[in-house]
Amino acid sequence: MSTNLQKFKRETKQIRISADLHKEVKLRSIECGMTISKFVDKIIKKYFKLNKN
């Protein structure tokens, strides 16, 4: 679902993760009121920020 209000263009990509991890990500994203995609974006951004050289 794309709108003119999005700050950047999102691309559809696939990543492969274990079923258990997917279940955990899905539950936590729901708790945060986010889509899985946006939740994973947030996790990855935090990871890169913490692991900057």
C-alpha positions, 0 to 999 in steps of 0.5 A: 500500500503506497501513499504520497505521504511515505518518506521513501520508496519501499521495495519488496524483498524476501528474507528467509528466517526460521519459523520461530523467529518469524512468529516472534517478530510477528507478535512483537510487531503487533504489540508495537502497532507496526507492520512486520516490514516496518518493525524489521526496518526499525530493528535493522536500523538500530543494529547498524546504528549500534554496530557502526565502525 
